[in-house]
Amino acid sequence: MPQSRLPAARSLVTASLLLCLAACMSTQRSPDPVAAGTVVPARGNATGNWLADIGEMSASVDNAARRAVVQRRLDALGIAWRAAPFEADDQRGTNLLAELDAAADAPVLLIGAHFDRVDTGRGATDNASGSATVLALAERFKRTPLRHHRLAIAFWDLEERGLLGAKAYIAGQTVPPALYVNFDVFGWGDTLWMMAPDPAHALLASTREAAAEAQLGLSAGPQYPPTDHLPFLAAKWPAVSYSLVGGDEIPLILQLYAGKKPKAVPKVMRVIHSDHDTPAQLDAVAALRGVDAVEDALRRWDAGAATMPPISN
């Protein structure tokens, strides 16, 4: 959530809340050591794998180590990846890109999340949770591929410094994907929050059906916090974003971004970019329900690919 996106909120919240709202734009200091007693959950099932991915990323001493966790996980899944170094705004970063085997002429569905974190806290919610969700979906789509799309995967660096990884990727591409699906803050709650630019599009309809079957709420529309979908939309490339939070948090978050003072500070704003951003805040059972719903939505969308119109921006 880049700092420049939040001018109206600054006069309405305390300095501690500003730390939750704003991404760290200053020169990066030496990372904090890993908290003593860090325990990484055991793998073996979908819930354990999701928690273990987050635990390992949260225990990492810096963003390079977080990237290495993702690399090892892709290796374990048998998914070939490549590093994509870039320079932007006098900073250096490295995106991770991968693609599953599929027909070369199939349109590309790109899913992604940023793996970097700010210096404060462990970055479990923001955004190891999004990265773990992308890894979970990649594992499922590798096991049972989509029918009409070729799946590509991206893990962005330097989102917290101004969406730099996503911007660098777009600058180096000439052909947009059929759709980019972003994941940021996917950690608890009863509601899928979907940044959806076109209320009539089939993807939104499929998400509504999938959320209902998973007994999750759905809040969809163009109002959504700034994250890596923005460079795609700025380039006129189709994109959506998903979060999983409490349904009661969403109007409060939107009030903050509209420059209003909400009656309460939502949990997500108390957690992200703070010392509270640890794995202890997450609800793996709720998150896996969200993963199930998004997988279902994307498969429904993919199945109707022959008749759907393009997403508008």
C-alpha positions in Angstrom: 0.0 0.0 0.0 2.2 2.8 -1.2 2.4 5.9 0.9 1.6 8.3 -1.9 -1.9 6.7 -2.2 -3.1 7.9 1.1 -3.0 11.7 1.4 -6.5 12.2 2.8 -6.2 9.6 5.6 -3.1 11.2 7.2 -5.0 13.9 9.1 -7.6 11.5 10.4 -5.6 8.7 12.0 -2.9 8.5 14.6 0.8 7.9 13.8 0.5 4.3 14.7 -2.3 3.8 12.2 -0.3 5.5 9.5 2.3 2.9 10.0 -0.4 0.3 9.1 -1.6 2.3 6.1 1.6 3.3 4.5 4.3 1.2 2.8 7.8 2.0 3.9 9.3 4.2 1.2 12.6 5.1 3.0 15.9 3.4 2.5 15.7 -0.1 3.8 17.5 -0.7 7.1 19.1 -3.9 8.2 16.4 -6.5 8.8 15.3 -7.5 12.3 16.5 -10.9 13.5 14.0 -13.7 13.4 11.9 -13.7 16.5 13.0 -16.3 19.0 10.9 -19.5 19.2 9.6 -19.3 15.6 7.8 -22.6 14.9 7.0 -23.5 11.3 4.0 -25.8 11.0 4.3 -29.3 9.6 3.4 -29.9 6.0 1.3 -32.8 4.7 -2.1 -31.4 3.8 -3.4 -28.2 2.2 -3.8 -26.4 5.5 -0.4 -27.4 6.7 1.3 -26.4 3.5 -0.3 -23.0 3.5 0.7 -22.3 7.1 4.2 -23.7 6.5 4.8 -21.5 3.5 3.7 -18.5 5.6 5.7 -19.6 8.5 8.9 -20.0 6.5 8.5 -16.6 4.8 7.7 -14.9 8.1 10.8 -16.5 9.7 13.0 -15.1 6.9 15.4 -12.4 7.8 14.9 -10.3 4.6 13.1 -10.2 1.3 15.8 -12.3 -0.5 15.2 -15.1 2.0 11.5 -14.8 1.5 12.0 -15.1 -2.3 14.2 -18.2 -1.6 11.3 -19.8 0.3 9.1 -19.4 -2.8 11.8 -20.8 -5.0 12.2 -23.9 -2.9 8.4 -24.4 -2.8 8.1 -24.2 -6.6 11.0 -26.7 -6.9 9.1 -29.1 -4.6 6.0 -28.7 -6.7 8.0 -29.5 -9.9 7.3 -26.0 -11.3 10.2 -24.5 -13.3 10.7 -20.8 -12.5 13.0 -18.1 -13.5 14.3 -15.0 -11.7 13.7 -11.7 -13.4 15.9 -9.0 -11.9 15.0 -5.3 -12.4 16.1 -1.8 -11.4 13.6 1.0 -10.7 13.7 4.2 -8.8 17.4 3.5 -7.8 16.4 0.2 -6.3 17.1 -3.4 -7.3 14.6 -6.2 -7.1 13.9 -9.7 -8.5 10.6 -11.0 -9.5 9.9 -14.8 -9.8 8.1 -16.0 -12.9 6.8 -19.5 -13.8 4.5 -21.1 -16.3 2.8 -24.5 -16.3 2.9 -26.7 -19.3 -0.1 -26.2 -21.6 -0.9 -25.5 -25.3 1.4 -22.8 -26.5 -1.4 -21.0 -28.2 -3.7 -21.0 -25.2 -4.5 -17.6 -23.7 -2.6 -16.9 -20.5 -4.1 -16.6 -17.0 -1.5 -14.9 -14.8 -1.9 -15.2 -11.0 0.4 -13.4 -8.6 1.2 -11.8 -5.3 4.0 -9.8 -3.8 6.4 -11.6 -1.5 8.3 -8.6 -0.1 7.5 -7.0 3.3 8.1 -3.8 5.1 10.8 -3.7 7.8 8.3 -3.8 10.7 6.6 -7.1 11.7 7.0 -10.4 9.9 4.9 -9.7 6.8 2.7 -12.8 7.4 -0.6 -11.2 6.4 1.1 -8.7 4.0 1.8 -10.6 2.1 3.1 -14.1 2.8 -0.6 -15.0 2.9 -1.1 -13.9 -0.7 2.0 -15.7 -1.8 1.0 -18.9 0.0 -2.4 -18.6 -1.7 -0.8 -18.4 -5.1 1.4 -21.4 -4.3 -1.7 -23.4 -3.3 -3.5 -22.5 -6.5 -0.4 -23.3 -8.6 -0.3 -26.8 -7.0 -4.0 -27.4 -7.7 -3.8 -26.2 -11.3 -0.7 -28.2 -11.9 -2.5 -31.3 -10.7 -5.6 -30.6 -12.7 -4.9 -28.0 -15.4 -7.4 -25.5 -16.7 -9.1 -26.4 -19.9 -8.8 -23.3 -22.0 -6.0 -21.2 -20.4 -2.3 -21.6 -19.8 -1.4 -20.7 -16.2 1.5 -18.3 -15.5 2.6 -17.4 -12.0 4.3 -14.3 -10.7 5.8 -13.3 -7.3 6.5 -9.6 -7.3 9.3 -7.8 -5.5 9.3 -4.3 -4.1 5.5 -3.8 -4.0 6.0 -2.1 -0.7 8.3 0.4 -2.4 5.7 1.5 -5.0 4.5 -1.6 -6.9 7.9 -1.6 -8.6 8.0 -5.3 -9.5 4.7 -5.4 -11.3 5.6 -2.2 -13.1 8.9 -3.7 -14.2 7.2 -6.8 -15.5 4.7 -4.8 -17.6 7.5 -2.6 -19.0 9.2 -5.7 -20.3 6.1 -7.3 -21.9 4.4 -6.6 -25.2 1.5 -9.0 -25.0 -0.9 -8.8 -22.0 -2.4 -11.9 -20.4 -6.0 -12.7 -20.9 -6.3 -11.8 -17.2 -4.1 -11.0 -14.2 -5.4 -12.1 -10.8 -3.7 -10.6 -7.8 -3.8 -11.7 -4.2 -3.0 -9.4 -1.3 -4.0 -9.9 2.4 -5.7 -13.3 2.3 -5.7 -14.4 5.9 -8.9 -14.6 7.8 -12.6 -13.7 7.7 -15.9 -14.6 6.1 -15.8 -12.5 2.9 -13.9 -12.5 -0.4 -13.1 -9.0 -1.3 -12.8 -8.7 -5.1 -11.5 -5.7 -7.0 -13.7 -6.1 -10.1 -13.7 -3.3 -12.8 -16.7 -4.7 -14.8 -19.8 -5.6 -12.8 -21.3 -7.6 -15.7 -18.3 -9.8 -16.4 -18.4 -13.6 -16.2 -15.6 -13.8 -13.7 -17.6 -11.8 -11.2 -20.6 -14.1 -11.8 -18.5 -17.2 -11.3 -17.0 -15.8 -8.1 -20.4 -15.0 -6.8 -21.5 -18.6 -7.4 -18.3 -20.1 -6.0 -18.5 -17.9 -2.9 -22.1 -18.8 -2.2 -21.2 -22.5 -2.5 -18.3 -22.0 -0.1 -20.6 -20.1 2.3 -18.5 -17.0 2.0 -19.6 -13.5 1.5 -18.5 -11.5 -1.5 -17.8 -7.8 -1.8 -17.0 -6.8 -5.3 -16.4 -3.5 -7.2 -13.8 -1.1 -8.3 -13.1 0.4 -4.8 -10.1 -1.5 -3.3 -6.8 -0.6 -1.7 -3.8 0.0 -3.9 -1.8 -3.1 -4.8 -0.3 -4.8 -7.8 -3.4 -4.8 -10.0 -3.0 -1.1 -10.5 0.0 -1.2 -13.0 -1.9 -3.7 -15.1 -5.0 -1.5 -15.2 -2.9 1.6 -15.9 -1.5 -0.3 -18.9 -5.0 -1.1 -20.0 -4.4 -4.8 -19.2 -7.2 -6.8 -17.6 -6.8 -7.4 -13.9 -8.6 -8.2 -10.7 -7.6 -8.6 -7.1 -8.8 -10.8 -4.2 -8.4 -10.5 -0.5 -10.0 -12.5 2.3 -11.0 -10.5 5.3 -14.0 -9.9 7.6 -17.0 -8.5 5.9 -17.4 -5.9 8.6 -13.9 -4.6 7.9 -14.4 -3.6 4.2 -16.6 -0.5 4.7 -14.3 0.7 7.4 -11.2 0.3 5.2 -13.0 2.1 2.3 -13.9 5.0 4.7 -10.2 5.4 5.5 -9.3 5.5 1.8 -12.1 8.0 1.2 -10.5 10.3 3.9 -13.2 9.6 6.5 -12.8 8.6 10.1 -14.4 5.1 10.7 -16.1 4.3 13.9 -13.5 1.5 14.5 -10.1 0.6 13.1 -10.5 -2.6 11.1 -8.3 -5.6 12.0 -6.3 -5.5 8.8 -5.2 -1.9 9.5 -4.1 -2.9 13.0 -2.1 -5.8 11.7 -0.3 -4.9 8.5 2.9 -2.9 8.6 3.1 -3.4 12.3 4.7 -5.7 14.8 1.4 -7.5 15.0 1.8 -8.9 11.4 2.8 -12.4 12.5 1.3 -15.9 11.6 -0.7 -15.8 14.8 -3.2 -13.4 13.2 -4.1 -15.9 10.5 -7.0 -18.3 10.2 -5.9 -21.2 8.0 -9.3 -22.9 7.9 -11.0 -19.7 6.6 -8.1 -19.1 4.2 -8.4 -22.5 2.7 -12.2 -22.0 2.2 -11.2 -18.8 0.3 -8.7 -20.7 -1.8 -11.3 -23.3 -2.6 -13.7 -20.6 -3.7 -11.2 -18.8 -5.9 -10.1 -22.0 -7.5 -13.8 -22.9 -8.2 -14.4 -19.4 -9.6 -11.4 -19.5 -11.9 -12.4 -23.0 -13.2 -15.9 -21.8 -13.9 -14.5 -18.7 -15.7 -12.1 -20.9 -17.7 -14.9 -23.3 -18.7 -16.8 -20.4 -20.2 -13.8 -18.9 -22.0 -15.2 -19.5 -25.4 -18.2 -17.2 -24.9 -17.0 -14.6 -22.4 -16.3 -10.9 -23.4 -13.0 -9.3 -22.5 -12.7 -7.6 -19.1 -13.0 -3.8 -19.4 -10.8 -1.5 -17.6 
